[in-house]
């Protein structure tokens, strides 16, 4: 029964990935790619890794979907003909190269599956040291207590991606492509009144749940960014070319508090990024959630800053 | 066949498919999807081949993949911004050998 389910998921994964590369119109590619992300989150659920399932659904499928669709709309505004672009680089080498690379991946994976698990894996050390961190979710413990350096770099990469995107995006024109056509019908207000509080609630819950079970700052930030995307789509938030101190603080508070709390242990002769207690984890996750949500939202709007619309 | 083997084989197929798409597809957005699919294949491989600890999945590859997902999204967002800018400058979202200043063909 379980294996049948796996076979169905894998078959749909392969079908969706094929369609997201070779579908006739680009828009169909995008839709298939978003559903591919959802199928990936099913894969994580089947592999018994709920943290990854949540992250993939929120970040992989949700945020990537929003980003690709708004990019598609911007591309369409420039030249509508490219929606029908066919994959046309006929290459005789492509198939053998792809088959060879796929074969290598299969060989590597099957060899690892055959190998005896070695003693003294990092994962075992994590499980043994988990009670000392005060956290119950080993993934959160790895991300913040044991490998905080990686997470610090991860949020830096996110911020760097935002800055680089802003540098290549032309900012002088207010972007009409993120606005839906009729943002002021009565149903939109009713929908927002339900969705916005709910998504804030869900993201705060995900944040708090991260120390006990499934959840964490990145999932929570992605849900909150989704809430911001809805507000931007319905015209409640508009992109602005004026840098705002508050927004800039929000963008950088995650990395700043990470560096701040990470440096303090040096004063007491402890290693860098040795978090003092569970409260530090909560503080870091909260500030990172704010930064992640804002960074993802600004990646979506493609602007320097956002503000409440006057209307 | 157990499900770990199945997912390893799926990762291999996805990686091959993604690489094929990366070479064959002309539109840059499709190429970006191809890169993402290749990345997802590697993520599946990492998690599916990790040995469970006390019947629970190893947290270290999970944390690695979680970081990987976020970095993949960052790179995708930057790639999309580059594609939009390229399209604004040149009117098309493809790169071809004809655009090179020196064409050897």
Contacts between the chains, C-beta under 8 A, distances in Angstrom:
chain1	res1	chain2	res2	distance
A	2	B	3	6.6
A	3	B	1	7.4
A	3	B	2	7.5
A	3	B	3	5.9
A	3	B	6	7.1
A	6	B	3	4.5
A	6	B	6	5.3
A	6	B	7	7.2
A	7	B	6	6.8
A	10	B	6	6.0
A	10	B	7	7.0
A	10	B	9	7.9
A	10	B	10	4.2
A	13	B	10	6.2
A	13	B	14	6.9
A	14	B	10	6.8
A	14	B	13	5.5
A	14	B	14	6.7
A	14	B	17	7.0
A	17	B	14	5.7
A	17	B	17	5.5
A	17	B	18	7.0
A	17	B	37	4.8
A	18	B	17	6.2
A	20	B	33	5.1
A	20	B	37	7.2
A	21	B	17	7.0
A	21	B	18	7.6
A	21	B	20	7.8
A	21	B	21	3.6
A	21	B	25	5.9
A	21	B	30	5.7
A	21	B	33	6.1
A	21	B	34	5.8
A	21	B	37	7.3
A	22	B	21	7.1
A	22	B	25	7.6
A	26	B	27	6.2
A	26	B	29	6.3
A	26	B	30	7.3
A	29	B	29	7.2
A	29	B	30	5.9
A	29	B	33	6.3
A	30	B	29	7.6
A	33	B	33	5.0
A	33	B	36	7.4
A	36	B	37	7.2
A	36	B	40	7.7
A	40	B	40	5.6
A	40	B	43	8.0
A	40	B	44	7.9
A	43	B	7	7.0
A	43	B	44	6.2
A	44	B	47	7.4
A	46	B	3	7.0
A	47	B	7	6.8
A	47	B	44	7.9
A	47	B	47	5.3
A	47	B	48	6.3
A	47	B	57	6.8
A	48	B	56	7.6
A	48	B	57	5.1
A	49	B	47	6.0
A	49	B	57	5.3
A	49	B	62	5.3
A	49	B	65	7.9
A	51	B	62	6.0
A	51	B	66	6.3
A	52	B	43	7.9
A	52	B	47	7.0
A	52	B	62	5.9
A	52	B	65	5.8
A	52	B	66	6.2
A	52	B	69	7.3
A	55	B	66	5.5
A	55	B	69	5.3
A	55	B	70	7.6
A	56	B	69	6.2
A	59	B	69	5.7
A	59	B	70	6.3
A	59	B	73	5.3
A	60	B	40	7.9
A	60	B	69	5.6
A	60	B	72	7.7
A	60	B	73	7.0
A	63	B	73	5.8
A	64	B	36	7.5
A	64	B	73	5.7
A	64	B	76	5.8
A	67	B	73	7.8
A	67	B	76	6.7
A	67	B	77	5.3
A	67	B	80	5.7
A	68	B	29	7.0
A	68	B	76	7.7
A	68	B	80	6.5
A	71	B	29	7.2
A	71	B	80	4.1
A	71	B	81	7.7
A	71	B	83	6.6
A	71	B	84	5.6
A	72	B	29	7.2
A	74	B	84	4.9
A	74	B	87	7.9
A	75	B	29	7.5
A	75	B	83	7.2
A	75	B	84	6.3
A	75	B	87	5.4
A	75	B	93	5.8
A	78	B	84	8.0
A	78	B	87	5.0
A	78	B	88	6.0
A	78	B	91	6.8
A	79	B	87	7.0
A	79	B	91	5.7
A	79	B	92	6.6
A	82	B	27	6.5
A	82	B	87	7.9
A	82	B	92	6.6
A	82	B	93	5.7
A	82	B	94	7.9
A	85	B	26	6.3
A	85	B	27	4.4
A	85	B	30	7.8
A	85	B	93	8.0
A	85	B	94	7.3
A	86	B	26	7.7
A	87	B	21	7.5
A	87	B	24	5.1
A	87	B	25	4.4
A	87	B	26	6.0
A	87	B	27	7.6
A	87	B	30	6.6
A	88	B	26	5.3
A	89	B	23	6.9
A	89	B	24	5.3
A	89	B	25	7.0
A	89	B	26	5.2
A	90	B	24	7.4
A	91	B	23	5.5
A	91	B	24	6.1
A	93	B	23	7.3
A	94	B	19	8.0
A	94	B	20	5.2
A	94	B	23	4.1
A	94	B	24	5.0
A	95	B	20	6.5
A	97	B	19	6.4
A	97	B	20	7.7
A	97	B	23	6.7
A	98	B	16	4.3
A	98	B	17	6.9
A	98	B	19	4.6
A	98	B	20	3.7
A	98	B	23	7.4
A	99	B	16	6.0
A	101	B	15	6.0
A	101	B	16	5.7
A	101	B	19	5.0
A	102	B	12	4.6
A	102	B	13	6.1
A	102	B	15	5.4
A	102	B	16	2.6
A	102	B	17	7.6
A	102	B	19	7.5
A	103	B	12	7.0
A	103	B	16	7.7
A	105	B	11	6.0
A	105	B	12	4.2
A	105	B	15	4.6
A	105	B	16	7.4
A	105	B	41	6.8
A	105	B	45	6.5
A	106	B	8	6.5
A	106	B	9	5.9
A	106	B	11	7.9
A	106	B	12	3.5
A	108	B	45	7.5
A	109	B	8	3.4
A	109	B	9	7.8
A	109	B	11	6.2
A	109	B	12	6.7
A	109	B	45	5.2
A	109	B	48	7.0
A	109	B	49	5.5
A	110	B	5	7.0
A	110	B	8	6.0
A	112	B	49	4.2
A	113	B	4	5.9
A	113	B	5	6.4
A	113	B	8	6.3
A	113	B	49	5.8
A	117	B	51	3.7
A	121	B	51	7.0
A	121	B	53	7.1
A	121	B	58	6.8
A	121	B	60	7.6
A	122	B	60	4.7
A	123	B	50	7.4
A	123	B	51	7.9
A	123	B	53	4.8
A	123	B	58	3.7
A	123	B	59	5.8
A	123	B	60	4.8
A	123	B	61	7.8
A	124	B	53	5.6
A	126	B	59	5.3
A	126	B	60	6.3
A	127	B	53	5.6
A	127	B	54	6.7
A	127	B	56	8.0
A	127	B	59	7.6
A	138	B	56	7.8
A	138	B	59	3.6
A	139	B	59	4.9
A	139	B	62	4.9
A	139	B	63	5.3
A	139	B	66	6.7
A	141	B	59	7.2
A	142	B	59	5.1
A	142	B	60	5.8
A	142	B	62	7.6
A	142	B	63	3.9
A	143	B	63	5.1
A	143	B	66	6.8
A	143	B	67	7.5
A	147	B	63	6.5
A	150	B	63	7.6
A	150	B	67	5.7
A	151	B	67	7.1
A	154	B	67	4.9
A	154	B	70	5.5
A	154	B	71	6.5
A	157	B	70	7.5
A	157	B	71	5.3
A	157	B	74	5.2
A	158	B	70	6.4
A	158	B	74	5.0
A	160	B	74	7.5
A	161	B	74	3.6
A	161	B	75	6.8
A	161	B	77	5.5
A	161	B	78	4.7
A	162	B	77	7.7
A	164	B	78	5.2
A	164	B	81	7.4
A	165	B	77	5.9
A	165	B	78	5.3
A	165	B	80	8.0
A	165	B	81	3.8
A	168	B	81	5.1
A	168	B	82	5.8
A	168	B	85	4.6
A	169	B	81	5.4
A	169	B	84	7.1
A	169	B	85	6.7
A	170	B	85	7.2
A	170	B	88	6.7
A	216	B	66	7.7
A	218	B	66	6.8
A	218	B	69	8.0
A	218	B	70	5.6
A	296	B	73	7.9
A	299	B	77	4.4
A	299	B	81	8.0
A	302	B	81	6.9
A	302	B	84	7.9
